[in-house]
Amino acid sequence: MKRFGLALVLAGLLAAAAAPAALGCTTRFAVYDKETTVAVVSPGVTTQNGSVISVRRMVQTSADASTSAFVTGTSTAVVNLDLDLATGNGKIWGAEVKRPTAYPHGSWQCHFSGTFVSGTWTGKGSCDGIGSLRGWRYTADLAQVDPFVVATGHVFRAGNW
């Protein structure tokens, strides 16, 4: 009986030692992406109330140059923003479809939001894979670095962190 107990203890120790290694094997790739606006397809609707300008449903196309084939390609975004022209402060949000060249049967369905401070915006984006990218996620910190929007984040299997 002592041998059986010792075997269970050893098995438990081996399992405990292997767990961090197994958790460390999640499928996750670092991504750095520079998105350049190619065209404003639709200017959307712009209104102004005092010094605050509001844009709704502006549609623009972009080219994505990334360190990852998961992201390099083209994208179309629908952008909304409220910007106080007197302070340069405000908010930005919207949705985007990214079409990576390496995955012609896949795309990313994305949402983003952020804030303007002194006329420059930063934010966060989150994307779910569709088609051949189903089951994958892409999350990133976003920053306006004229003339680009720079995304720094990760592509990973959904459910794996």
DARAMO-V333125 format. One record per residue. N is the residue number from 1. RES is the residue in one letter. NEAR is the number of other ideal C-beta (glycine too) atoms within 12 Angstrom. Layout:
n-><N;N>
res-><RES;RES>
near-><NEAR;NEAR>
This chain:
n-><1;2;3;4;5;6;7;8;9;10;11;12;13;14;15;16;17;18;19;20;21;22;23;24;25;26;27;28;29;30;31;32;33;34;35;36;37;38;39;40;41;42;43;44;45;46;47;48;49;50;51;52;53;54;55;56;57;58;59;60;61;62;63;64;65;66;67;68;69;70;71;72;73;74;75;76;77;78;79;80;81;82;83;84;85;86;87;88;89;90;91;92;93;94;95;96;97;98;99;100;101;102;103;104;105;106;107;108;109;110;111;112;113;114;115;116;117;118;119;120;121;122;123;124;125;126;127;128;129;130;131;132;133;134;135;136;137;138;139;140;141;142;143;144;145;146;147;148;149;150;151;152;153;154;155;156;157;158;159;160;161>
res-><M;K;R;F;G;L;A;L;V;L;A;G;L;L;A;A;A;A;A;P;A;A;L;G;C;T;T;R;F;A;V;Y;D;K;E;T;T;V;A;V;V;S;P;G;V;T;T;Q;N;G;S;V;I;S;V;R;R;M;V;Q;T;S;A;D;A;S;T;S;A;F;V;T;G;T;S;T;A;V;V;N;L;D;L;D;L;A;T;G;N;G;K;I;W;G;A;E;V;K;R;P;T;A;Y;P;H;G;S;W;Q;C;H;F;S;G;T;F;V;S;G;T;W;T;G;K;G;S;C;D;G;I;G;S;L;R;G;W;R;Y;T;A;D;L;A;Q;V;D;P;F;V;V;A;T;G;H;V;F;R;A;G;N;W>
near-><7;8;9;10;11;12;13;14;14;14;14;14;13;14;14;14;12;14;13;11;12;13;12;12;12;18;17;23;24;19;35;26;42;27;39;21;25;19;17;19;18;18;14;21;17;21;16;15;12;13;15;21;27;25;28;20;22;27;26;29;25;33;26;41;25;34;21;31;20;38;44;27;30;27;42;30;39;28;41;28;36;28;32;22;20;14;17;19;22;28;23;36;30;30;25;41;29;46;32;34;21;20;25;14;14;28;31;44;27;40;28;38;25;30;26;27;19;16;20;21;32;25;33;23;39;28;39;27;30;23;19;17;33;17;18;33;32;45;31;40;25;37;28;29;19;14;13;21;37;28;43;27;32;29;39;27;21;21;11;18;13>
